[in-house]
């Protein structure tokens, strides 16, 4: 997607971040654009490559988070910060249950990486990731950018203790699709609900690439009433609008141009809360997946993937084709 304003924000923020680092820190935060490292990601609390917030100064941490925010809308920034804050609450809850994790529930266990040289003519990118956050940006030709794949998760999905009890960071990700399924008549629901049992996790996991058919199809947009279509569109836009306003506007144009009638919605599992459930939204261009089955159905994974646009693969293909021409 062509978006020079987003590229300018990302370039300025990434250069400021890199310039704040010592040579040793910069060596850990910087990777070649070529190769496989920029495709490596995870949403579990595992160690990663890159520079971790725990090994940054306060100023450097602020600059790293500012880089992450260049891809996010105001709501996306708020959700990302709340997801990070959940780490402490999760650690408290695990201790209360007598099941402490082998992982440190530290809100500073997030890693930042830059690929290639920001601001140049050659493609470059950056990555921000840690437990339940996966944000990837790829910049091509100094004006086009992809911010996909894009992952947000939440554990707990609803805080169960303390002054934050009842807080739900990804509430609409869970409630909007449930409202859609409940609005379906029996015939529609028989098509949309593809399995009485939800899969244990999102089906695309952290694969480098996904393809159409990776998730169940379910009920077509064309088989929905006007009100039901509005509910589905609102849900899709909720995912897209995690991205900054300019990036989300560009991507929504991509979705609309491909045709809303090509989209379908599938649900698996019961409709009641606290029971494991899953849904997917499939189209020829993109896929949204959500799963909430772990920890008593109080642990959300959700992702927006694009079959050609993840990691800017379509942008890079056009870039290299132009170069050879």
C-alpha positions in Angstrom: 0.0 0.0 0.0 1.3 3.4 -0.9 1.5 5.6 2.2 4.3 8.1 2.4 3.1 9.6 5.7 3.4 6.3 7.5 6.8 5.7 5.9 8.0 9.1 7.2 6.8 8.3 10.7 8.4 4.9 10.7 11.7 6.2 9.2 12.0 9.0 11.8 11.2 6.7 14.7 13.4 3.9 13.6 16.4 6.2 13.1 15.9 7.8 16.4 15.7 4.4 18.1 18.9 3.1 16.4 20.8 6.4 17.1 20.0 6.1 20.8 21.7 2.7 21.1 25.2 1.8 21.9 27.1 -0.1 19.1 26.6 -3.4 21.0 22.9 -2.7 21.4 22.6 -1.7 17.8 24.2 -4.9 16.8 21.6 -6.9 18.5 18.7 -4.8 17.2 19.8 -4.7 13.6 19.5 -7.4 11.0 20.0 -7.6 7.2 16.7 -7.2 5.3 17.6 -10.3 3.2 17.3 -13.7 4.8 14.8 -15.4 7.1 15.0 -13.6 10.4 12.4 -11.0 9.6 9.8 -13.7 9.0 10.4 -15.2 12.5 7.8 -14.4 15.1 5.9 -15.9 18.0 3.0 -14.9 20.3 4.0 -17.1 23.2 6.3 -15.8 26.0 9.5 -17.3 24.4 12.8 -15.5 24.0 13.4 -13.9 20.6 16.1 -12.2 18.6 16.4 -8.4 18.7 16.9 -6.0 21.6 14.7 -6.5 24.6 13.2 -3.6 26.6 14.9 -4.9 29.8 18.3 -4.0 28.3 17.3 -0.5 27.3 17.5 2.8 29.2 14.2 4.6 29.9 14.9 6.9 26.9 15.6 4.0 24.7 12.4 2.1 25.8 10.4 5.2 25.1 11.9 5.4 21.6 11.3 1.7 20.9 7.6 2.0 22.0 7.3 5.1 19.8 8.4 3.1 16.9 5.8 0.4 17.6 3.1 3.2 17.8 3.9 4.4 14.3 1.9 1.5 12.9 -1.0 1.8 15.4 -4.2 3.8 15.7 -5.1 5.5 19.0 -7.1 2.4 20.0 -4.4 0.1 18.8 -1.8 1.9 21.0 -4.2 1.6 24.0 -4.8 -2.1 23.4 -1.1 -2.8 22.9 -0.2 -1.0 26.2 -3.0 -2.8 28.0 -1.8 -6.2 26.6 1.7 -5.4 27.9 0.3 -4.4 31.3 -1.6 -7.7 31.6 1.7 -9.5 32.1 1.9 -8.3 35.7 -1.7 -9.3 36.4 -1.2 -12.7 34.8 1.8 -13.3 37.0 -0.2 -12.4 40.1 -3.1 -14.6 39.0 -0.8 -17.6 38.4 0.8 -17.1 41.8 -2.7 -16.9 43.4 -3.6 -20.2 41.7 -0.4 -21.9 42.9 0.7 -22.3 39.3 3.6 -19.9 38.8 4.9 -19.8 35.2 8.4 -20.7 34.2 8.4 -17.5 32.2 9.0 -14.1 33.8 5.8 -12.1 33.6 7.7 -8.9 33.0 6.0 -6.1 30.9 9.5 -5.3 29.6 9.9 -8.7 27.9 9.3 -7.3 24.4 11.9 -7.2 21.6 12.5 -4.7 18.9 14.4 -5.3 15.6 15.2 -3.3 12.5 15.9 -4.9 9.1 18.0 -3.1 6.6 18.7 0.6 6.5 15.7 2.9 7.3 15.3 5.8 4.9 17.2 4.4 2.0 15.9 3.4 -1.4 16.3 -0.3 -0.6 13.5 -2.2 1.2 13.7 -2.2 5.0 11.5 -3.0 7.9 11.0 -3.4 11.7 9.4 -5.8 14.1 8.0 -5.4 17.6 7.1 -8.5 19.5 6.6 -10.3 22.8 3.9 -12.2 24.6 0.6 -11.6 22.7 2.0 -8.8 20.4 3.3 -9.3 16.9 3.7 -6.2 14.7 5.7 -6.3 11.5 6.3 -3.4 9.1 7.9 -3.7 5.6 8.8 -0.5 3.7 9.4 -0.6 -0.1 10.5 2.2 -2.5 10.4 4.7 0.4 6.6 5.1 0.0 4.8 1.8 0.2 4.4 -0.1 3.5 2.8 -3.3 4.8 2.0 -3.7 8.5 1.1 -7.3 8.3 0.8 -9.9 9.8 -0.7 -8.2 12.9 -1.3 -10.2 16.1 -2.9 -9.2 19.4 -3.7 -11.6 22.2 -4.8 -11.3 25.8 -4.3 -13.4 28.9 -6.4 -13.0 30.9 -9.1 -12.1 28.4 -11.0 -10.8 31.5 -9.1 -9.9 34.6 -10.4 -12.0 37.5 -8.9 -10.3 40.5 -7.9 -7.0 42.1 -8.9 -3.5 41.3 -8.8 -4.3 37.5 -11.3 -7.1 37.9 -13.7 -7.2 34.9 -11.3 -5.4 32.5 -11.4 -6.9 29.0 -8.7 -5.6 26.7 -10.1 -7.4 23.6 -13.7 -7.3 24.5 -15.1 -6.4 21.1 -13.0 -9.0 19.4 -15.0 -11.5 21.4 -18.5 -9.9 21.6 -19.0 -8.6 18.0 -18.8 -12.0 16.4 -21.0 -13.6 19.1 -23.6 -10.9 18.3 -23.4 -11.8 14.7 -23.9 -15.6 15.3 -26.8 -14.9 17.6 -28.5 -12.8 14.8 -28.4 -15.7 12.4 -31.5 -17.8 11.8 -31.3 -21.6 12.1 -30.5 -22.2 8.5 -27.7 -19.6 8.5 -26.3 -20.8 11.8 -26.2 -24.3 10.5 -23.8 -23.1 7.8 -21.8 -20.6 9.9 -21.1 -22.9 12.9 -18.7 -25.4 11.4 -17.8 -27.4 14.5 -19.3 -27.8 18.0 -15.7 -27.9 19.3 -13.2 -25.1 18.8 -9.7 -25.8 17.7 -7.0 -25.5 20.4 -5.5 -22.4 18.7 -5.6 -20.3 15.6 -4.9 -22.6 12.7 -2.3 -20.4 10.9 -0.1 -20.3 14.0 3.1 -18.4 13.2 3.6 -19.8 9.7 5.6 -17.6 7.3 2.9 -17.8 4.7 -0.8 -18.8 4.7 -3.0 -19.6 1.8 -6.8 -19.6 1.1 -8.3 -22.6 2.6 -6.2 -22.4 5.7 -9.4 -21.8 7.8 -13.0 -23.0 7.5 -15.3 -21.1 5.2 -18.7 -20.9 6.9 -21.5 -18.5 5.8 -21.0 -16.2 2.9 -21.6 -12.4 3.2 -24.0 -12.8 0.3 -26.2 -15.1 2.4 -26.6 -12.6 5.2 -29.2 -9.9 5.8 -28.3 -6.2 5.6 -28.0 -6.0 9.4 -25.9 -9.1 9.6 -23.6 -7.8 6.9 -23.2 -4.6 8.9 -22.1 -6.6 11.9 -19.6 -8.5 9.9 -18.2 -5.3 8.3 -17.9 -3.7 11.7 -15.9 -6.7 13.0 -13.5 -6.7 10.0 -13.0 -3.0 10.4 -12.3 -3.5 14.1 -9.3 -5.6 13.2 -8.1 -3.4 10.3 -8.4 -0.3 12.5 -5.9 -1.5 15.0 -3.5 0.0 12.4 -2.9 3.7 12.2 -5.6 5.7 10.5 -3.7 6.1 7.2 -2.7 2.4 7.1 -6.1 1.2 8.0 -7.8 3.4 5.4 -5.5 2.1 2.7 -6.0 -1.5 3.7 -9.8 -1.1 3.9 -9.8 0.2 0.4 -8.0 -3.0 -0.6 -10.7 -5.1 1.2 -13.5 -3.2 -0.5 -11.9 -3.3 -3.9 -11.7 -7.1 -3.7 -15.4 -7.2 -3.1 -17.2 -7.7 0.2 -19.3 -10.5 -1.4 -16.2 -12.7 -1.4 -16.0 -12.8 2.4 -17.3 -15.6 4.6 -17.6 -16.1 8.4 -17.2 -19.3 10.4 -17.6 -20.1 14.1 -16.7 -23.1 16.1 -17.7 -24.0 19.7 -20.5 -22.9 21.9 -21.9 -19.4 22.0 -21.9 -19.0 25.8 -19.0 -17.2 27.4 -16.4 -19.3 29.3 -16.6 -22.1 26.7 -13.8 -22.5 24.2 -14.7 -20.8 20.9 -13.1 -19.8 17.6 -14.0 -17.9 14.5 -12.5 -17.0 11.1 -13.3 -14.4 8.5 -12.1 -15.6 5.1 -11.7 -13.8 1.7 -9.6 -14.3 -1.4 -7.2 -11.6 -0.1 -7.1 -11.9 3.7 -7.9 -14.0 6.7 -8.8 -13.1 10.3 -8.6 -15.7 13.0 -9.5 -15.6 16.6 -9.4 -18.4 19.3 -10.3 -18.4 23.0 -9.9 -21.9 24.4 -7.1 -21.9 26.9 -7.2 -21.1 30.6 -11.0 -21.8 30.9 -11.7 -19.8 27.7 -10.1 -16.7 29.2 -7.1 -16.4 26.8 -7.5 -14.8 23.4 -5.3 -15.1 20.3 -6.3 -13.0 17.2 -4.6 -12.2 14.0 -5.0 -10.4 10.6 -3.1 -12.1 7.8 -3.0 -11.4 4.1 -2.1 -14.1 1.6 0.0 -11.8 -0.6 0.6 -8.7 1.5 2.1 -10.2 4.7 5.7 -8.9 5.1 5.1 -6.8 2.0 5.6 -9.8 -0.3 3.4 -8.3 -3.1 5.2 -4.9 -2.8 8.6 -6.6 -2.9 7.6 -8.7 -5.9 6.6 -5.5 -7.8 9.8 -3.7 -6.6 12.1 -6.5 -7.9 10.1 -6.8 -11.1 10.6 -3.1 -11.8 14.3 -3.3 -11.0 14.8 -6.1 -13.5 12.7 -4.3 -16.1 
